[in-house]
Amino acid sequence: MALEVIASAKVVPPNGTFVVAHGGEQVLLVRTAFGVFAVENRCSHAYQELAEGKVRKIMIFCPLHGLGFDLRNGCPKGNLTDQPIKAWHCEETDEGIAVDLDIRLDPQED
């Protein structure tokens, strides 16, 4: 898979989210003052969808327990889990928001 436009840039509001089904994944697009990010739409602790979570700087917080995930690499911040969520390479282009599901940014087990 290569970098593919999966959404219009205007569907992801500032400090907001938008979910897109793409390549067998529920991709959560998140816009912050630091850019647009693409992560898995599921908390690795309680499997809650993250789309309704609060967005602060480079973090998204699970709406169930408040566990934060770094949008740059999917890593959790807190004591509830040490399992990251998937994070993918994402770019905002003239055509829209593009994601490459083959380029993972989260730490992966060997």
Backbone as JSON, one array per atom type, in Angstrom:
{
  "sequence": "MALEVIASAKVVPPNGTFVVAHGGEQVLLVRTAFGVFAVENRCSHAYQELAEGKVRKIMIFCPLHGLGFDLRNGCPKGNLTDQPIKAWHCEETDEGIAVDLDIRLDPQED",
  "N": [[0.85, -1.17, 0.0], [0.47, 2.27, -0.63], [0.97, 5.8, -0.02], [-2.16, 7.14, 0.34], [-4.93, 9.21, -0.4], [-7.44, 9.54, 1.92], [-9.43, 11.04, 2.99], [-11.16, 14.17, 2.86], [-9.58, 17.24, 3.63], [-11.11, 19.08, 5.05], [-12.9, 17.65, 6.64], [-11.87, 16.99, 9.07], [-11.93, 18.54, 11.98], [-10.33, 21.36, 13.75], [-8.5, 20.32, 16.59], [-10.0, 18.01, 16.65], [-11.62, 14.93, 15.52], [-11.94, 12.32, 13.02], [-13.29, 9.42, 11.64], [-12.25, 6.88, 9.42], [-12.87, 4.08, 7.44], [-10.46, 2.06, 6.16], [-8.46, 0.01, 4.2], [-9.02, -2.28, 5.74], [-8.83, -1.35, 8.31], [-9.88, 0.73, 11.07], [-9.33, 3.85, 10.8], [-8.36, 6.56, 12.66], [-8.42, 9.86, 12.16], [-6.8, 12.72, 13.3], [-6.73, 16.09, 14.09], [-4.51, 18.54, 15.2], [-2.91, 21.47, 16.63], [-0.38, 20.82, 15.97], [-0.38, 19.36, 13.69], [-1.73, 16.84, 11.42], [-2.76, 13.6, 12.28], [-2.71, 9.99, 12.1], [-4.19, 7.32, 13.6], [-5.0, 4.19, 15.21], [-8.41, 3.48, 15.87], [-9.02, 2.58, 18.52], [-8.72, 1.97, 21.91], [-5.97, 0.52, 23.55], [-6.2, -0.54, 26.05], [-8.91, -0.82, 27.12], [-10.3, -1.27, 24.86], [-12.02, 0.62, 23.89], [-13.59, 2.88, 21.61], [-11.73, 5.56, 20.3], [-12.53, 7.87, 19.06], [-14.31, 9.69, 20.24], [-12.78, 10.8, 22.17], [-10.92, 13.24, 24.12], [-8.81, 15.72, 22.68], [-5.63, 16.9, 23.09], [-2.94, 18.92, 22.54], [-0.48, 16.86, 21.48], [-1.78, 14.55, 22.07], [-4.32, 12.02, 22.47], [-7.13, 11.21, 24.4], [-8.59, 8.45, 25.97], [-12.07, 8.06, 26.08], [-13.23, 6.49, 28.05], [-11.52, 5.7, 30.33], [-9.69, 7.74, 30.4], [-7.07, 7.37, 29.61], [-4.12, 8.39, 28.02], [-2.83, 8.7, 24.69], [0.01, 9.08, 22.67], [-0.08, 10.84, 19.75], [1.86, 10.86, 17.8], [3.22, 8.44, 17.84], [1.64, 6.47, 18.91], [2.06, 5.57, 21.51], [1.18, 4.79, 24.89], [0.45, 6.9, 27.71], [0.65, 6.62, 30.97], [-0.52, 4.39, 33.59], [-2.22, 2.28, 32.96], [-1.86, 0.61, 30.75], [0.8, -0.78, 28.76], [0.77, -1.12, 26.13], [0.99, 0.08, 22.88], [-1.14, 1.91, 20.57], [-1.91, 1.43, 17.1], [-0.16, 3.49, 14.83], [0.09, 5.51, 11.98], [1.92, 6.66, 9.07], [1.13, 9.88, 7.95], [-0.07, 12.48, 5.89], [-0.97, 15.82, 5.06], [-2.23, 16.89, 2.09], [-2.66, 18.77, -1.0], [-4.81, 17.5, -2.13], [-6.12, 16.28, -0.02], [-6.29, 14.4, 3.08], [-3.77, 12.11, 3.46], [-2.8, 8.73, 3.94], [-0.5, 6.13, 4.75], [-0.73, 2.88, 5.22], [1.24, 0.99, 5.33], [3.42, 2.11, 6.5], [4.26, 2.11, 9.58], [4.29, 3.86, 12.66], [4.27, 3.28, 15.29], [5.78, 1.5, 18.06], [6.68, -1.83, 17.41], [6.29, -5.26, 18.18], [8.93, -7.66, 18.0]],
  "CA": [[0.0, 0.0, 0.0], [1.22, 3.52, -0.68], [0.27, 6.96, 0.51], [-3.44, 7.31, -0.35], [-5.86, 10.18, 0.18], [-8.59, 8.82, 2.45], [-10.46, 11.98, 3.46], [-11.0, 15.59, 2.58], [-8.97, 17.93, 4.77], [-12.09, 19.84, 5.83], [-13.75, 16.82, 7.51], [-11.22, 16.84, 10.38], [-11.9, 19.89, 12.57], [-9.24, 21.63, 14.7], [-8.62, 19.58, 17.86], [-11.09, 17.07, 16.47], [-11.34, 13.62, 14.94], [-12.8, 11.79, 11.97], [-12.97, 8.01, 11.44], [-12.34, 6.39, 8.05], [-12.55, 2.67, 7.22], [-9.51, 2.01, 5.05], [-7.52, -1.11, 4.23], [-9.35, -3.2, 6.83], [-8.59, -0.67, 9.59], [-10.65, 1.92, 11.43], [-8.3, 4.87, 10.94], [-8.8, 7.78, 13.32], [-7.66, 11.04, 11.78], [-6.86, 13.69, 14.38], [-6.06, 17.36, 13.76], [-4.11, 19.38, 16.32], [-2.07, 22.58, 16.19], [0.9, 20.24, 15.58], [-0.54, 18.65, 12.43], [-2.76, 15.81, 11.3], [-2.22, 12.3, 12.65], [-3.56, 8.83, 11.82], [-3.99, 6.26, 14.59], [-6.05, 3.19, 15.37], [-9.56, 4.01, 16.62], [-9.36, 1.66, 19.6], [-7.83, 2.0, 23.06], [-5.34, -0.79, 23.78], [-6.49, -0.98, 27.41], [-10.29, -1.28, 27.29], [-10.86, -1.45, 23.51], [-13.0, 1.69, 23.66], [-13.28, 3.72, 20.46], [-11.09, 6.81, 20.72], [-13.05, 9.0, 18.28], [-14.97, 10.67, 21.12], [-11.83, 11.23, 23.2], [-10.42, 14.62, 24.11], [-7.55, 15.94, 21.99], [-4.82, 17.95, 23.72], [-1.6, 19.01, 21.96], [-0.15, 15.69, 20.66], [-2.36, 13.4, 22.76], [-5.76, 11.76, 22.49], [-7.45, 10.55, 25.66], [-9.69, 7.5, 25.9], [-13.24, 8.6, 26.79], [-13.66, 5.6, 29.13], [-10.68, 5.8, 31.52], [-8.81, 8.91, 30.34], [-5.7, 7.01, 29.23], [-3.64, 9.18, 26.9], [-1.96, 8.1, 23.68], [0.77, 10.03, 21.88], [-0.51, 10.73, 18.36], [3.02, 10.7, 16.92], [3.73, 7.07, 17.8], [0.67, 5.55, 19.5], [2.47, 5.1, 22.83], [0.33, 5.24, 25.99], [1.03, 7.66, 28.83], [-0.12, 6.27, 32.15], [-0.24, 3.09, 34.18], [-3.23, 1.28, 32.66], [-1.34, -0.34, 29.77], [2.04, -0.4, 28.09], [0.57, -1.47, 24.73], [0.64, 1.22, 22.03], [-2.11, 1.74, 19.49], [-1.27, 1.6, 15.79], [-0.02, 4.86, 14.31], [0.57, 5.42, 10.6], [2.4, 7.86, 8.37], [-0.01, 10.68, 7.5], [0.29, 13.8, 5.35], [-2.05, 16.63, 4.5], [-1.83, 17.33, 0.76], [-3.66, 19.6, -1.67], [-5.96, 16.64, -2.44], [-6.77, 15.85, 1.22], [-5.44, 13.74, 4.07], [-3.26, 10.86, 2.91], [-2.25, 7.8, 4.93], [0.15, 4.92, 4.23], [-0.87, 1.85, 6.25], [2.46, 0.18, 5.38], [4.43, 2.8, 7.29], [3.82, 2.18, 10.99], [5.11, 4.72, 13.52], [4.23, 2.76, 16.65], [6.72, 0.42, 18.32], [6.09, -3.12, 17.13], [7.03, -6.38, 18.76], [9.71, -8.44, 17.02]],
  "C": [[0.9, 1.23, 0.0], [0.41, 4.63, -0.04], [-0.99, 7.19, -0.32], [-4.29, 8.34, 0.37], [-7.09, 9.41, 0.63], [-9.7, 9.74, 2.95], [-10.13, 13.39, 2.99], [-10.43, 16.27, 3.83], [-10.01, 18.61, 5.65], [-12.96, 18.99, 6.75], [-13.14, 16.6, 8.9], [-11.08, 18.23, 11.0], [-10.69, 20.1, 13.47], [-9.53, 20.98, 16.05], [-9.78, 18.59, 17.82], [-10.65, 15.82, 15.74], [-12.33, 13.3, 13.83], [-12.35, 10.35, 11.7], [-13.21, 7.62, 9.98], [-12.01, 4.89, 8.05], [-11.66, 2.61, 5.99], [-8.58, 0.82, 5.22], [-7.77, -2.09, 5.36], [-9.12, -2.62, 8.22], [-9.6, 0.44, 9.8], [-9.61, 2.99, 11.77], [-8.92, 6.13, 11.55], [-7.87, 8.91, 12.89], [-7.88, 12.1, 12.84], [-6.09, 14.94, 13.96], [-5.76, 18.11, 15.06], [-3.33, 20.57, 15.75], [-0.72, 22.08, 15.69], [0.81, 19.43, 14.29], [-1.71, 17.69, 12.45], [-2.1, 14.45, 11.52], [-3.23, 11.2, 12.31], [-3.2, 7.73, 12.8], [-5.19, 5.3, 14.56], [-7.18, 3.77, 16.23], [-9.98, 3.05, 17.73], [-8.29, 1.73, 20.68], [-7.26, 0.6, 23.29], [-5.58, -1.33, 25.19], [-7.89, -1.59, 27.51], [-11.04, -1.42, 25.96], [-12.01, -0.49, 23.21], [-12.61, 2.46, 22.4], [-12.77, 5.07, 20.94], [-11.67, 8.05, 20.04], [-13.72, 10.08, 19.13], [-14.05, 11.19, 22.22], [-11.41, 12.68, 23.05], [-9.05, 14.66, 23.44], [-6.85, 17.12, 22.65], [-3.4, 17.86, 23.18], [-1.33, 17.81, 21.06], [-0.74, 14.41, 21.25], [-3.85, 13.28, 22.45], [-6.02, 10.92, 23.72], [-8.69, 9.68, 25.5], [-10.88, 8.07, 26.68], [-13.69, 7.73, 27.96], [-12.84, 5.81, 30.41], [-9.71, 6.98, 31.49], [-7.37, 8.6, 29.99], [-5.3, 7.79, 27.99], [-2.73, 8.4, 25.98], [-1.3, 9.21, 22.88], [0.41, 9.82, 20.41], [0.65, 10.52, 17.4], [3.45, 9.26, 16.77], [2.81, 6.05, 18.47], [0.98, 5.09, 20.92], [1.57, 5.66, 23.93], [1.13, 6.02, 27.03], [0.15, 7.38, 30.04], [0.18, 4.85, 32.57], [-1.2, 1.98, 33.77], [-2.77, 0.23, 31.65], [0.0, 0.15, 29.26], [1.96, -0.71, 26.6], [0.18, -0.24, 23.9], [-0.53, 0.88, 21.12], [-1.34, 1.92, 18.18], [-1.26, 3.08, 15.42], [0.62, 4.75, 12.93], [1.07, 6.75, 10.09], [1.2, 8.57, 7.75], [0.5, 12.03, 7.0], [-0.97, 14.51, 4.9], [-1.55, 17.2, 3.18], [-2.9, 18.25, 0.2], [-4.94, 18.82, -1.96], [-6.74, 16.21, -1.19], [-5.78, 15.23, 2.18], [-5.08, 12.35, 3.55], [-2.59, 10.04, 4.01], [-1.6, 6.63, 4.2], [0.13, 3.88, 5.34], [0.34, 0.93, 6.33], [3.55, 0.83, 6.21], [3.89, 3.03, 8.69], [4.81, 3.01, 11.79], [5.14, 4.24, 14.96], [5.28, 1.68, 16.83], [6.03, -0.93, 18.11], [6.96, -4.21, 17.73], [7.75, -7.13, 17.66], [9.18, -9.83, 16.87]]
}
